Every structure is written in C-alpha cells, then in structure tokens.
Amino acid sequence: MHSLDFWECIDLTEIFCWNHFEMSRIYLATTNPGKVRELREAAQAFSIALDPLPRMSEVPPAVEDGTTFEQNARIKAEYYSRLSPGELVLAEDSGLAVEALNGAPGVYSARYAAVLQSGIASEENSDDQANNAALIAQLKRLNQDRYTGKYLCVIALARDGQTLTTFTGEAPGELLTVPRGTQGFGYDPLFYFPALGKTFAELPLEQKREHSHRGKAFRQFLNWYARQPK
C-alpha cells in the first residue's frame, strides 16, 4: 500500500480528536467525591477531562507529614503521579485556619477530631460530622462573639514524581457554632461567607466554586494550563 493510500484509509478527524483528548486528560488524586464534583465541571469548560486517578485504592495512602498545605499537596502529587507514568496528576491539600485557634485545624483539618482525641498527629481522617463537632466544641470553649478564619487550598501538578508547579487560593470568612445548610462537605456548614450572607453549605455548587478557596486555586491552574503549548 502506498503511503497516500494508507492515510486515505484513516479518519484524520478521529486521530486529531484522540490526540486532543490525550493532551487534555488530567488525573485528580483524591477519593473525595465532593472534590471531584466541585472541579470536574469547571475543567470540562476548558476541554479537560479530569478523572479520578486509577488504582488509588490499591496502594497505601501518601504520608501527609508536611507542616504546610503546599508541602502536603506536593507530597501527594509526587507520590500518586508515579502510579501513572507520563500523565499529569493534580493533588490538593486544603483546610480551615481559625484565627482564635492559632490557625487550627490547619493541615489537620481532615483529621481534627482524631488529633484532639488522641493528642498526637493522627494519620487517620475523621468524618465530617466528627470534625465539625470537634471544631464547635473548641470554639465554644473560647466563648467569643465572633470567630474569623479562612479556608486555604494549594493544588500541586506533578508528572513522574516531580512537582511542576503549584496554585494557591484563599477564602476569608467566619465560623459559626450552629451548622447551616446541607450542601458541600467538610466544614462548609460552619463556614459563613459574609459577602453572600450564607455558609458554603447553603450555596449551590456553581456559586461555591466561584468564591471558594479550591475554586480560586483551580482557576489559577486552568489559566496556567490554557497558556501551555498543546
């Protein structure tokens, strides 16, 4: 077969679409369905297929022993990117910092209840209900009228065990001692956003994504990605 006949037998449109899909596929290293849901729709608008990383459940979890959100995001991105050689892998670390608690829960946000109960830096995550109850108890001990704080998020992008870049987002707010709303996850029912007069758990997903720490960090990533040569 001549070379011209070979190309006439192939749908070039399919080749282009497949290559485009390959370039645009990025894996998200998380088992948290709330995080996948929050970011996936935004990625689709940029023609990025954001998929949960395959085989995450088959390996031990990354040891998040960093002292900052950026360190832990890098640890996770580098660790999990080794599961899919050559692929881009996003990992994020995020949490809540309450001024009156000297920045706690901080990097222990996902395991705050377990840390308070054991008194040590537990590696076991607590469920949202336990973490919220622990935070409420800590705030009530302070007996203040107002508790300011912020959500923070750092997203790290890695390939083959090396971090390529990071993106940071913050959302300032106040903490309540009575939960409000049923949307979202984590500390969202307690995180009051004064600009909208609602907690993050009272916001529809699109509105939360616009104002949240994770949404801000992810938009930085999308803007960076759009500028990369394809």
Backbone as CSV, one residue per row, in Angstrom:
resi,resn,N_x,N_y,N_z,CA_x,CA_y,CA_z,C_x,C_y,C_z
1,MET,0.856,-1.200,0.000,0.000,0.000,0.000,0.881,1.235,0.000
2,HIS,0.587,2.187,-0.914,1.334,3.437,-0.936,0.974,4.268,0.291
3,SER,1.863,5.184,0.649,1.625,5.996,1.839,0.357,6.821,1.714
4,LEU,0.054,7.326,0.500,-1.163,8.105,0.314,-2.386,7.250,0.554
5,ASP,-2.372,6.004,0.031,-3.500,5.105,0.259,-3.691,4.823,1.741
6,PHE,-2.587,4.723,2.499,-2.668,4.462,3.937,-3.439,5.562,4.637
7,TRP,-3.090,6.846,4.368,-3.763,7.948,5.029,-5.198,8.116,4.563
8,GLU,-5.492,7.720,3.312,-6.863,7.806,2.823,-7.768,6.812,3.533
9,CYS,-7.178,5.782,4.122,-7.967,4.765,4.816,-8.209,5.108,6.277
10,ILE,-7.659,6.226,6.755,-7.761,6.586,8.168,-8.529,7.886,8.309
11,ASP,-9.415,7.922,9.281,-10.164,9.138,9.586,-9.266,10.078,10.372
12,LEU,-8.766,11.119,9.701,-7.850,12.034,10.356,-8.520,12.803,11.477
13,THR,-9.834,12.978,11.350,-10.564,13.676,12.418,-10.488,12.895,13.714
14,GLU,-10.590,11.562,13.615,-10.510,10.742,14.812,-9.128,10.827,15.437
15,ILE,-8.086,10.867,14.595,-6.743,10.969,15.125,-6.572,12.279,15.879
16,PHE,-7.061,13.371,15.282,-6.947,14.673,15.937,-7.694,14.683,17.260
17,CYS,-8.902,14.168,17.253,-9.716,14.175,18.474,-9.072,13.311,19.555
18,TRP,-8.507,12.163,19.146,-7.888,11.292,20.142,-6.654,11.944,20.744
19,ASN,-5.827,12.576,19.889,-4.647,13.246,20.395,-5.026,14.401,21.313
20,HIS,-6.082,15.123,20.912,-6.527,16.243,21.742,-6.988,15.744,23.108
21,PHE,-7.717,14.622,23.105,-8.193,14.065,24.371,-7.014,13.633,25.231
22,GLU,-6.004,13.018,24.593,-4.851,12.589,25.342,-4.138,13.785,26.000
23,MET,-4.005,14.864,25.270,-3.327,16.034,25.814,-4.134,16.647,26.952
24,SER,-5.446,16.494,26.894,-6.318,17.191,27.836,-6.729,16.347,29.026
25,ARG,-6.303,15.101,29.077,-6.676,14.265,30.217,-5.721,14.516,31.380
26,ILE,-6.287,14.828,32.518,-5.513,15.035,33.731,-6.173,14.239,34.846
27,TYR,-5.365,13.610,35.656,-5.892,12.812,36.754,-5.907,13.617,38.052
28,LEU,-6.936,13.399,38.848,-7.084,14.051,40.141,-6.870,13.005,41.230
29,ALA,-5.867,13.226,42.047,-5.513,12.259,43.081,-6.328,12.513,44.346
30,THR,-7.544,12.026,44.348,-8.394,12.138,45.528,-9.447,11.040,45.491
31,THR,-9.882,10.626,46.656,-11.004,9.695,46.773,-12.235,10.413,47.303
32,ASN,-12.139,11.741,47.411,-13.240,12.556,47.932,-14.173,12.931,46.778
33,PRO,-15.375,12.353,46.722,-16.276,12.654,45.608,-16.699,14.110,45.546
34,GLY,-16.720,14.792,46.688,-17.081,16.201,46.702,-16.070,17.050,45.956
35,LYS,-14.793,16.728,46.103,-13.750,17.480,45.408,-13.803,17.213,43.904
36,VAL,-14.046,15.963,43.525,-14.159,15.624,42.103,-15.317,16.390,41.478
37,ARG,-16.454,16.382,42.149,-17.651,17.057,41.639,-17.425,18.558,41.515
38,GLU,-16.729,19.140,42.477,-16.528,20.583,42.502,-15.630,21.054,41.358
39,LEU,-14.675,20.222,40.948,-13.683,20.646,39.960,-13.953,20.144,38.543
40,ARG,-14.634,19.033,38.430,-14.767,18.392,37.118,-15.516,19.261,36.111
41,GLU,-16.600,19.853,36.527,-17.404,20.655,35.607,-16.630,21.863,35.107
42,ALA,-15.858,22.497,35.996,-15.044,23.641,35.593,-13.987,23.217,34.585
43,ALA,-13.423,22.033,34.753,-12.393,21.541,33.827,-12.976,21.279,32.445
44,GLN,-14.201,20.785,32.395,-14.825,20.476,31.108,-14.967,21.710,30.236
45,ALA,-15.159,22.873,30.844,-15.292,24.112,30.078,-14.000,24.457,29.345
46,PHE,-12.876,23.885,29.811,-11.585,24.100,29.162,-11.162,22.886,28.335
47,SER,-12.118,22.013,28.042,-11.845,20.792,27.281,-10.813,19.911,27.973
48,ILE,-10.896,19.868,29.280,-10.023,18.999,30.063,-10.866,17.899,30.688
49,ALA,-10.478,16.664,30.445,-11.131,15.533,31.086,-10.429,15.283,32.415
50,LEU,-11.068,15.656,33.503,-10.488,15.490,34.834,-11.064,14.214,35.443
51,ASP,-10.237,13.189,35.539,-10.686,11.885,36.010,-10.006,11.511,37.315
52,PRO,-10.725,10.799,38.189,-10.067,10.282,39.393,-8.918,9.354,39.001
53,LEU,-7.842,9.420,39.735,-6.667,8.614,39.423,-6.967,7.134,39.603
54,PRO,-6.738,6.321,38.562,-6.988,4.875,38.683,-6.054,4.224,39.710
55,ARG,-6.545,3.194,40.348,-5.752,2.335,41.238,-5.306,3.019,42.530
56,MET,-5.892,4.163,42.864,-5.512,4.802,44.123,-5.798,3.913,45.319
57,SER,-6.907,3.187,45.249,-7.300,2.340,46.381,-6.415,1.109,46.535
58,GLU,-5.578,0.846,45.535,-4.738,-0.348,45.567,-3.384,-0.109,46.223
59,VAL,-3.081,1.129,46.548,-1.788,1.437,47.161,-2.009,2.111,48.510
60,PRO,-1.041,2.025,49.405,-1.162,2.742,50.680,-1.270,4.242,50.420
61,PRO,-2.001,4.946,51.242,-2.119,6.401,51.021,-0.794,7.112,51.246
62,ALA,-0.640,8.252,50.607,0.557,9.063,50.813,0.629,9.504,52.273
63,VAL,1.831,9.568,52.795,2.027,10.017,54.175,2.101,11.542,54.180
64,GLU,1.059,12.170,54.649,0.973,13.637,54.643,1.608,14.182,55.918
65,ASP,2.918,14.224,55.933,3.625,14.679,57.127,4.207,16.080,56.968
66,GLY,3.728,16.818,55.983,4.176,18.201,55.814,3.578,19.107,56.877
67,THR,4.193,20.251,57.058,3.701,21.219,58.049,2.921,22.351,57.406
68,THR,2.830,22.340,56.062,2.050,23.348,55.346,1.184,22.659,54.303
69,PHE,0.172,23.369,53.830,-0.679,22.814,52.789,0.115,22.556,51.514
70,GLU,1.042,23.448,51.197,1.830,23.246,49.978,2.701,21.997,50.066
71,GLN,3.323,21.778,51.209,4.143,20.584,51.361,3.310,19.319,51.174
72,ASN,2.141,19.277,51.774,1.303,18.085,51.653,0.758,17.906,50.239
73,ALA,0.417,19.011,49.575,-0.053,18.910,48.191,1.046,18.341,47.304
74,ARG,2.276,18.801,47.494,3.401,18.285,46.725,3.649,16.799,47.018
75,ILE,3.598,16.453,48.282,3.808,15.053,48.675,2.821,14.147,47.949
76,LYS,1.548,14.523,47.968,0.517,13.694,47.339,0.663,13.658,45.822
77,ALA,0.902,14.814,45.208,1.016,14.861,43.754,2.192,14.020,43.269
78,GLU,3.327,14.134,43.938,4.513,13.387,43.527,4.333,11.884,43.764
79,TYR,3.763,11.538,44.886,3.563,10.127,45.228,2.611,9.450,44.248
80,TYR,1.449,10.060,44.032,0.443,9.416,43.200,0.760,9.508,41.710
81,SER,1.553,10.499,41.297,1.888,10.599,39.874,2.743,9.426,39.417
82,ARG,3.387,8.759,40.346,4.193,7.591,39.982,3.328,6.398,39.585
83,LEU,2.027,6.466,39.907,1.124,5.376,39.525,0.758,5.416,38.050
84,SER,0.877,6.573,37.421,0.517,6.731,36.011,1.658,7.437,35.282
85,PRO,2.697,6.690,34.917,3.872,7.297,34.283,3.509,8.122,33.050
86,GLY,4.097,9.303,32.975,3.889,10.176,31.832,2.646,11.028,31.890
87,GLU,1.753,10.771,32.833,0.498,11.514,32.922,0.624,12.687,33.897
88,LEU,-0.196,13.709,33.668,-0.287,14.818,34.601,-1.248,14.453,35.725
89,VAL,-0.830,14.713,36.953,-1.647,14.374,38.120,-1.761,15.592,39.029
90,LEU,-2.990,15.936,39.365,-3.275,17.025,40.296,-3.569,16.457,41.680
91,ALA,-3.010,17.083,42.691,-3.375,16.759,44.065,-3.524,18.075,44.808
92,GLU,-4.411,18.086,45.772,-4.588,19.321,46.534,-4.607,19.019,48.020
93,ASP,-4.195,20.005,48.777,-4.342,19.931,50.226,-5.012,21.218,50.656
94,SER,-6.012,21.078,51.469,-6.790,22.247,51.849,-7.317,22.072,53.259
95,GLY,-7.741,23.171,53.824,-8.279,23.090,55.164,-8.677,24.446,55.688
96,LEU,-8.955,24.455,56.962,-9.500,25.621,57.636,-8.491,26.152,58.645
97,ALA,-8.342,27.460,58.692,-7.482,28.090,59.687,-8.302,29.119,60.460
98,VAL,-8.477,28.883,61.750,-9.273,29.763,62.600,-8.344,30.632,63.432
99,GLU,-8.530,31.927,63.333,-7.614,32.870,63.992,-7.568,32.646,65.500
100,ALA,-8.734,32.462,66.118,-8.787,32.319,67.570,-8.179,31.013,68.053
101,LEU,-7.989,30.057,67.151,-7.374,28.768,67.489,-5.937,28.695,66.997
102,ASN,-5.342,29.864,66.765,-3.948,29.943,66.319,-3.709,29.177,65.008
103,GLY,-4.684,29.261,64.125,-4.537,28.630,62.816,-5.038,27.210,62.714
104,ALA,-5.468,26.624,63.821,-6.043,25.274,63.783,-7.435,25.351,63.135
105,PRO,-7.897,24.234,62.584,-7.292,22.905,62.468,-6.089,22.830,61.514
106,GLY,-5.962,23.757,60.566,-4.810,23.793,59.685,-4.634,22.525,58.870
107,VAL,-3.397,22.030,58.816,-3.121,20.841,57.995,-3.779,19.586,58.565
108,TYR,-4.316,19.678,59.783,-5.017,18.537,60.373,-6.526,18.644,60.195
109,SER,-6.986,19.490,59.285,-8.422,19.735,59.123,-9.211,18.459,58.880
110,ALA,-8.675,17.546,58.073,-9.408,16.323,57.731,-9.405,15.311,58.872
111,ARG,-8.538,15.480,59.837,-8.447,14.527,60.953,-8.442,15.241,62.310
112,TYR,-9.120,16.369,62.349,-9.098,17.216,63.541,-9.643,16.501,64.769
113,ALA,-10.771,15.831,64.611,-11.362,15.139,65.754,-10.426,14.062,66.289
114,ALA,-9.799,13.311,65.392,-8.886,12.246,65.812,-7.659,12.817,66.512
115,VAL,-7.152,13.950,66.012,-5.982,14.583,66.626,-6.319,15.071,68.027
116,LEU,-7.470,15.710,68.196,-7.865,16.200,69.517,-8.090,15.045,70.493
117,GLN,-8.623,13.956,69.989,-8.911,12.816,70.864,-7.642,12.101,71.291
118,SER,-6.714,11.936,70.364,-5.505,11.170,70.664,-4.366,12.042,71.195
119,GLY,-4.413,13.341,70.861,-3.353,14.229,71.295,-2.097,14.151,70.460
120,ILE,-2.135,13.351,69.389,-0.983,13.224,68.501,-1.434,13.447,67.060
121,ALA,-0.465,13.602,66.180,-0.763,13.862,64.768,-1.228,12.586,64.079
122,SER,-2.481,12.254,64.269,-3.043,11.033,63.701,-3.021,11.073,62.178
123,GLU,-2.827,9.911,61.545,-2.874,9.814,60.092,-4.251,9.359,59.609
124,GLU,-5.151,9.079,60.551,-6.492,8.616,60.209,-7.444,9.796,60.105
125,ASN,-8.105,9.940,58.951,-9.090,11.006,58.793,-10.317,10.739,59.646
126,SER,-10.938,11.802,60.120,-12.217,11.708,60.819,-13.317,12.082,59.840
127,ASP,-14.558,11.654,60.118,-15.636,12.039,59.212,-16.044,13.485,59.472
128,ASP,-16.793,14.042,58.524,-17.156,15.459,58.607,-17.919,15.780,59.885
129,GLN,-18.825,14.901,60.274,-19.635,15.158,61.461,-18.766,15.260,62.706
130,ALA,-17.794,14.364,62.828,-16.903,14.386,63.995,-16.028,15.637,63.990
131,ASN,-15.507,15.999,62.826,-14.661,17.196,62.748,-15.444,18.462,63.062
132,ASN,-16.663,18.552,62.560,-17.488,19.725,62.855,-17.810,19.818,64.344
133,ALA,-18.129,18.682,64.943,-18.434,18.667,66.372,-17.200,19.075,67.186
134,ALA,-16.041,18.609,66.770,-14.805,18.962,67.477,-14.525,20.459,67.369
135,LEU,-14.734,21.017,66.177,-14.499,22.453,65.996,-15.472,23.277,66.822
136,ILE,-16.735,22.894,66.815,-17.745,23.617,67.601,-17.360,23.612,69.080
137,ALA,-16.924,22.454,69.574,-16.541,22.356,70.987,-15.369,23.269,71.304
138,GLN,-14.389,23.335,70.399,-13.238,24.196,70.628,-13.625,25.672,70.600
139,LEU,-14.513,26.037,69.707,-14.943,27.441,69.619,-15.754,27.840,70.850
140,LYS,-16.639,26.962,71.296,-17.474,27.290,72.458,-16.635,27.473,73.720
141,ARG,-15.510,26.789,73.795,-14.627,26.950,74.947,-14.072,28.374,75.027
142,LEU,-13.936,29.018,73.871,-13.388,30.377,73.829,-14.417,31.430,74.205
143,ASN,-15.687,31.103,73.990,-16.795,31.981,74.388,-16.642,33.393,73.821
144,GLN,-16.422,33.483,72.515,-16.329,34.771,71.850,-17.580,35.033,71.029
145,ASP,-17.758,36.294,70.646,-18.926,36.648,69.835,-18.710,36.348,68.355
146,ARG,-17.451,36.327,67.933,-17.157,36.209,66.500,-15.851,35.450,66.310
147,TYR,-15.844,34.553,65.346,-14.655,33.751,65.086,-14.277,33.894,63.607
148,THR,-13.226,34.635,63.340,-12.797,34.810,61.961,-11.840,33.681,61.571
149,GLY,-11.842,33.377,60.290,-10.960,32.325,59.793,-10.933,32.342,58.285
150,LYS,-10.282,31.375,57.722,-10.232,31.282,56.268,-10.008,29.841,55.842
151,TYR,-10.547,29.546,54.689,-10.243,28.307,54.001,-9.005,28.547,53.136
152,LEU,-8.117,27.568,53.075,-6.940,27.645,52.211,-6.837,26.383,51.375
153,CYS,-6.309,26.528,50.173,-6.125,25.384,49.285,-4.851,25.579,48.474
154,VAL,-4.058,24.528,48.368,-2.913,24.505,47.467,-3.059,23.300,46.549
155,ILE,-3.008,23.545,45.250,-3.062,22.485,44.245,-1.661,22.313,43.664
156,ALA,-1.195,21.080,43.610,0.106,20.771,43.020,-0.105,19.915,41.780
157,LEU,0.645,20.210,40.747,0.611,19.445,39.499,1.938,18.720,39.348
158,ALA,1.876,17.406,39.136,3.097,16.607,39.052,3.044,15.632,37.882
159,ARG,4.215,15.212,37.490,4.356,14.147,36.493,5.589,13.318,36.865
160,ASP,5.417,12.015,36.887,6.538,11.097,37.144,7.302,11.440,38.425
161,GLY,6.560,11.783,39.460,7.184,12.015,40.757,7.822,13.371,40.950
162,GLN,7.596,14.313,40.027,8.169,15.640,40.142,7.070,16.703,40.079
163,THR,7.066,17.617,41.041,6.105,18.720,41.010,6.498,19.719,39.932
164,LEU,5.530,20.065,39.096,5.772,21.027,38.028,5.474,22.453,38.474
165,THR,4.376,22.621,39.220,4.004,23.954,39.699,2.898,23.799,40.741
166,THR,2.601,24.883,41.453,1.546,24.874,42.463,0.676,26.119,42.309
167,PHE,-0.538,26.035,42.869,-1.508,27.128,42.785,-2.205,27.250,44.139
168,THR,-2.432,28.486,44.575,-2.967,28.725,45.913,-4.233,29.571,45.868
169,GLY,-5.198,29.229,46.709,-6.422,30.005,46.832,-6.844,30.138,48.280
170,GLU,-7.454,31.255,48.627,-7.956,31.501,49.976,-9.373,32.060,49.914
171,ALA,-10.146,31.777,50.957,-11.492,32.347,51.097,-11.674,32.773,52.547
172,PRO,-11.751,34.079,52.820,-11.939,34.550,54.191,-13.397,34.417,54.619
173,GLY,-13.594,34.200,55.907,-14.962,34.091,56.402,-15.018,34.082,57.913
174,GLU,-16.132,33.585,58.438,-16.330,33.463,59.877,-16.852,32.068,60.182
175,LEU,-16.611,31.627,61.395,-17.048,30.293,61.814,-18.239,30.395,62.749
176,LEU,-19.249,29.583,62.466,-20.442,29.514,63.300,-20.335,28.336,64.258
177,THR,-21.166,28.348,65.290,-21.225,27.209,66.207,-22.518,26.424,66.034
178,VAL,-23.338,26.863,65.080,-24.558,26.134,64.726,-24.537,25.895,63.217
179,PRO,-24.526,24.649,62.767,-24.432,24.363,61.326,-25.619,24.929,60.561
180,ARG,-25.339,25.348,59.321,-26.382,25.837,58.421,-26.131,25.299,57.017
181,GLY,-27.176,24.726,56.419,-27.074,24.258,55.048,-26.745,22.779,54.950
182,THR,-27.048,22.218,53.782,-26.856,20.777,53.572,-25.992,20.473,52.354
183,GLN,-25.498,21.491,51.675,-24.651,21.262,50.503,-23.183,21.165,50.938
184,GLY,-22.323,20.886,49.975,-20.890,20.900,50.251,-20.447,19.746,51.122
185,PHE,-19.315,19.940,51.775,-18.725,18.900,52.619,-17.723,19.564,53.557
186,GLY,-17.070,18.771,54.393,-16.096,19.335,55.325,-16.742,20.289,56.314
187,TYR,-16.129,21.440,56.506,-16.608,22.429,57.460,-17.591,23.418,56.833
188,ASP,-18.056,23.141,55.633,-18.930,24.080,54.918,-20.151,24.533,55.721
189,PRO,-20.814,23.653,56.512,-21.988,24.133,57.266,-21.641,25.157,58.345
190,LEU,-20.377,25.236,58.723,-19.957,26.177,59.766,-19.237,27.399,59.204
191,PHE,-18.899,27.346,57.903,-18.106,28.423,57.301,-19.034,29.454,56.682
192,TYR,-19.167,30.584,57.378,-20.063,31.667,56.956,-19.285,32.640,56.083
193,PHE,-19.857,32.942,54.907,-19.222,33.839,53.945,-19.975,35.160,53.964
194,PRO,-19.446,36.174,54.666,-20.188,37.430,54.862,-20.609,38.117,53.578
195,ALA,-19.808,38.009,52.528,-20.122,38.714,51.278,-21.456,38.268,50.704
196,LEU,-21.860,37.017,50.973,-23.126,36.497,50.462,-24.152,36.265,51.568
197,GLY,-23.724,36.386,52.815,-24.649,36.179,53.924,-25.095,34.739,54.080
198,LYS,-24.263,33.796,53.632,-24.600,32.373,53.705,-23.360,31.568,54.049
199,THR,-23.591,30.361,54.543,-22.473,29.433,54.697,-22.196,28.780,53.350
200,PHE,-21.023,28.183,53.206,-20.710,27.476,51.970,-21.663,26.305,51.742
201,ALA,-22.233,25.764,52.816,-23.175,24.650,52.687,-24.546,25.107,52.223
202,GLU,-24.773,26.412,52.172,-26.039,26.960,51.685,-25.940,27.430,50.238
203,LEU,-24.769,27.302,49.631,-24.560,27.783,48.270,-24.708,26.651,47.259
204,PRO,-25.303,26.928,46.107,-25.267,25.946,45.022,-23.824,25.765,44.561
205,LEU,-23.537,24.629,43.929,-22.171,24.284,43.579,-21.483,25.359,42.743
206,GLU,-22.184,25.881,41.744,-21.571,26.868,40.862,-21.159,28.122,41.627
207,GLN,-22.003,28.564,42.549,-21.695,29.767,43.323,-20.574,29.503,44.317
208,LYS,-20.573,28.329,44.924,-19.495,27.988,45.842,-18.163,27.949,45.107
209,ARG,-18.158,27.351,43.925,-16.930,27.232,43.146,-16.365,28.615,42.796
210,GLU,-17.259,29.577,42.595,-16.822,30.931,42.247,-16.073,31.594,43.395
211,HIS,-16.484,31.309,44.630,-15.939,32.029,45.780,-15.004,31.192,46.650
212,SER,-14.986,29.897,46.470,-14.235,29.042,47.386,-12.732,29.095,47.145
213,HIS,-12.000,28.702,48.154,-10.545,28.582,48.084,-10.119,27.607,47.000
214,ARG,-10.830,26.483,46.924,-10.488,25.463,45.932,-10.794,25.952,44.524
215,GLY,-11.915,26.649,44.376,-12.268,27.193,43.069,-11.259,28.221,42.599
216,LYS,-10.784,29.063,43.511,-9.793,30.080,43.147,-8.473,29.441,42.726
217,ALA,-8.018,28.447,43.483,-6.768,27.769,43.129,-6.905,27.040,41.803
218,PHE,-8.070,26.426,41.576,-8.261,25.671,40.341,-8.345,26.597,39.132
219,ARG,-8.923,27.779,39.303,-8.944,28.736,38.196,-7.528,29.185,37.835
220,GLN,-6.668,29.307,38.835,-5.274,29.630,38.537,-4.646,28.530,37.692
221,PHE,-4.932,27.290,38.067,-4.417,26.170,37.274,-4.955,26.207,35.850
222,LEU,-6.261,26.434,35.683,-6.860,26.445,34.350,-6.260,27.554,33.486
223,ASN,-6.050,28.734,34.080,-5.445,29.831,33.331,-4.009,29.495,32.931
224,TRP,-3.285,28.850,33.827,-1.919,28.420,33.508,-1.935,27.383,32.387
225,TYR,-2.836,26.409,32.510,-2.897,25.329,31.538,-3.267,25.840,30.140
226,ALA,-4.153,26.840,30.103,-4.585,27.391,28.816,-3.436,28.066,28.082
227,ARG,-2.424,28.496,28.804,-1.279,29.172,28.187,-0.174,28.227,27.748
228,GLN,-0.313,26.939,28.095,0.734,25.976,27.751,0.596,25.546,26.301
229,PRO,1.728,25.312,25.606,1.662,24.828,24.219,1.042,23.450,24.184
230,LYS,0.142,23.250,23.240,-0.541,21.959,23.117,0.010,21.181,21.913
